Amino acid sequence: QLQLVESGGGLVQPGGSLRLSCAASGFILDYYDIGWFRQAPEKEREVISCLKASDDSTYYADSVKGRFTISKDNAKNMMSLQMNSLKPEDTAVYYCARGCVREYVEVWGQGTLVTVSS
């Protein structure tokens, strides 16, 4: 069974940090492009970061560039998103994914809520 299981969301104050993790099962994460998406209330799900399997190059949306870092641990078959300098507008449900284009994502994590508020 192909599965991604997320952990690490929660409530954080503006300027704080959180680390999201995502454990893969049923497939080797290193063989695929992997991405993090988020969906804020009343908005569409958007890709915010991607890590390409071919050359480990990364993509970040302008809204998170310089604050978020995507990574993977091949030994643990896990991927992570380190989020620093969080802002209230980062509040959303975050999803890890196998794939970086929403329409072609093959496996989704269950989603984890990140709330940035004082």
C-alpha positions as CSV (number, residue, x, y, z in Angstrom):
1,Q,0.0,0.0,0.0
2,L,1.4,3.4,-1.0
3,Q,1.2,5.7,1.9
4,L,2.6,9.0,3.2
5,V,2.0,9.8,6.9
6,E,2.7,13.3,8.2
7,S,3.5,14.6,11.6
8,G,4.6,17.9,13.2
9,G,1.9,20.5,12.7
10,G,0.5,22.6,15.5
11,L,0.1,26.1,16.8
12,V,3.1,28.5,16.7
13,Q,3.6,32.2,17.3
14,P,4.6,34.5,14.5
15,G,8.4,34.4,14.0
16,G,8.5,30.8,15.3
17,S,9.6,27.6,13.7
18,L,8.1,24.2,13.0
19,R,9.3,21.1,11.3
20,L,6.9,18.8,9.3
21,S,7.9,15.3,8.6
22,C,6.4,12.7,6.3
23,A,7.1,9.0,6.3
24,A,6.7,7.0,3.1
25,S,5.7,3.4,2.9
26,G,5.2,1.1,-0.1
27,F,7.6,2.9,-2.3
28,I,11.1,4.4,-2.3
29,L,10.9,8.1,-1.8
30,D,14.3,8.8,-3.5
31,Y,12.9,7.5,-6.8
32,Y,10.3,10.2,-7.2
33,D,9.9,14.0,-7.2
34,I,8.5,15.0,-3.9
35,G,6.7,18.1,-2.8
36,W,5.0,20.0,-0.1
37,F,1.6,21.7,-0.7
38,R,-0.6,23.8,1.5
39,Q,-4.2,24.8,1.4
40,A,-5.5,27.8,3.3
41,P,-9.2,28.4,4.0
42,E,-11.1,29.4,0.9
43,K,-8.0,28.9,-1.3
44,E,-6.8,26.3,-3.7
45,R,-4.1,23.8,-2.7
46,E,-0.8,25.2,-3.9
47,V,2.7,23.7,-4.2
48,I,5.2,25.5,-2.0
49,S,8.3,23.4,-2.3
50,C,9.6,20.5,-4.5
51,L,12.7,18.3,-4.5
52,K,13.5,16.7,-7.9
53,A,14.6,13.1,-7.9
54,S,16.8,13.5,-11.0
55,D,19.3,16.0,-9.6
56,D,18.0,16.9,-6.1
57,S,17.3,20.4,-7.3
58,T,14.7,22.3,-5.3
59,Y,11.9,24.7,-5.9
60,Y,10.3,27.2,-3.5
61,A,7.3,29.4,-4.0
62,D,8.1,33.1,-3.6
63,S,6.0,33.2,-0.5
64,V,8.2,30.8,1.4
65,K,11.6,31.3,-0.3
66,G,14.4,31.9,2.3
67,R,12.2,30.7,5.2
68,F,11.3,27.1,4.4
69,T,13.7,24.2,3.5
70,I,12.7,20.8,2.0
71,S,14.8,17.8,2.6
72,K,14.7,14.0,2.6
73,D,16.4,11.2,4.6
74,N,16.8,8.2,2.3
75,A,17.8,5.9,5.1
76,K,14.5,6.5,6.9
77,N,12.5,6.9,3.7
78,M,11.2,10.3,5.0
79,M,10.9,13.8,3.8
80,S,10.7,17.0,5.9
81,L,9.9,20.7,5.7
82,Q,11.7,23.0,8.0
83,M,9.6,26.2,8.4
84,N,11.3,29.3,10.0
85,S,10.1,32.9,10.5
86,L,6.5,31.8,10.3
87,K,3.9,34.4,9.5
88,P,0.1,34.3,10.1
89,E,-0.4,34.0,6.4
90,D,1.4,30.6,6.5
91,T,-1.6,29.2,8.4
92,A,-2.9,26.3,6.3
93,V,-3.2,22.5,6.1
94,Y,0.1,21.2,4.8
95,Y,0.4,18.1,2.6
96,C,3.4,16.1,1.6
97,A,3.1,14.5,-1.8
98,R,4.7,12.1,-4.3
99,G,4.9,14.6,-7.2
100,C,5.1,18.3,-7.6
101,V,2.3,19.2,-9.9
102,R,-1.1,19.0,-8.1
103,E,-3.0,17.4,-11.0
104,Y,-0.4,14.6,-11.3
105,V,0.3,13.8,-7.6
106,E,0.0,10.1,-7.2
107,V,0.1,9.9,-3.3
108,W,-0.9,12.5,-0.8
109,G,-0.2,12.7,2.9
110,Q,-3.2,13.0,5.2
111,G,-2.5,16.7,5.9
112,T,-1.5,18.5,9.0
113,L,-2.7,21.8,10.3
114,V,-0.3,24.6,10.9
115,T,-1.7,27.7,12.7
116,V,0.5,30.8,13.2
117,S,-1.1,33.1,15.7
118,S,-0.2,35.0,18.8
